[in-house]
Amino acid sequence: GAACMLARRNLEFQDAAIASFAGADPSFFERCLFYLRSQGLSEVQANVLVRIAAGDSSTKIEGDLNYSRGSVNSARRVGYRALGVHSRTQLMRHLQRACTSSPVHTTSGQVHNR
């Protein structure tokens, strides 16, 4: 019904935004979400930050993900502070660096990025 159609529409919007930001690499979105969650951010915060980095406006994020304006603004504020960024451009660059490097596990168990 209507809920199914709305969910499908949300996924299409999400896929288009992610493709443009991730250079059409579908796994980039998943790596970004995993990275953001590993930084202590909630699922909502991670979703909002990836959409912001993809160029979506707050209004678009609110509509596509069915989040309130307050939730989107709070997620952005908390996420920016956690990552030490102050703008969409800084966020995008931060995620591109963090989510495109391949982690290498050493014998001591430490993780280094190539």
N, C-alpha and C positions, 0 to 999 in steps of 0.2 A: 503494500500500500504506500501511503504517503511517507511514512517513516523510512521505508526501504529506499524510496526514491531520493529522499533528503540525504540519507547516509551515502548513497551512491554518488550524488552530486558533491558532497563534501570530500569524498575520496578523489574525485576527478579534479577538484580545485587544488587539493593538497598535492596530488601527483604533478600537476602542471607547475605549481610553485616550486616544488622540490626539483623537478627536472631542470628548470631554468637556473636554479642556484647550484645544483650539484653537477651541472654539465651533463645531464641525462644519465648519470650513474645512480641507479635506484638504490644501491647499497650505501650510498653516501648518507642518505637520510637516516638509515638505521644506525650507522656509525656515529652520526651526530647525536642522535637520541641517546645511545649508549654512553657516549662521552659525557653529555650533559648530566645524565642520571648519575654517572660515576663521580661527578663534581658535587653531588649532594642536592641537585635540583629535583623537584617533583616532576611527575609526568606532564602536568599542565604547564609548568614553567618551561620544560624542555620543548614541548610542542609549540608554545608561543615563540620561543627564541628562534627555533628553526624557521618558522613562518616569517618572523621579522627579518631574518637574514636573507630569506628568499625574496624579500621585497614587498611582502604583503602589508597593507595598512592595518592599523588597529581595528578599524571598522570591518574590514574584510575578514580578519581573524575572528572577530566576535561573531560574525554571521556564519562563516564556514564551519567553525568548531562549536558554535552555540555556547560561547563563553560570554559572561557579562563584561562590560567595559572595565569595571573595577578589577576583575580577575586578570584581564589582559594587561592592564597597567601595572598591577602588583607583580605579575609574573615577569614582566619586562624589568621592573625596578630591581627585584630580588636577583634575577638572572644576571643583569649587567653588573651589579655589585659583586656577585659571586665570581664572575669571570674577570673582573677588573677592566671592563670596557665601558665606554661612555657614549657610543653611537652605533647606529646600524652598520656603518662601514667597518668600524673596529670589530663588531661582533662577527660580521661576515668573514673578515680576514682571520680572526681567531679560530672560527670553526673550520675554515678551509685548511689552516695549518694543523689543527688538532685532529681533524677527521680524515685527512688524506694520508697522513704518515702511517707507515706500517710498524706496529710494535714488534720488537724483538725481545724474546725472553732469554735471559742469560742463565748460566748454570746456578748462579747464586739466587735466582728467583726475581732479580730486579728486571724491570721493563725499561727498555730504551727505545726511543723512536729513531727510525732511519731518516 
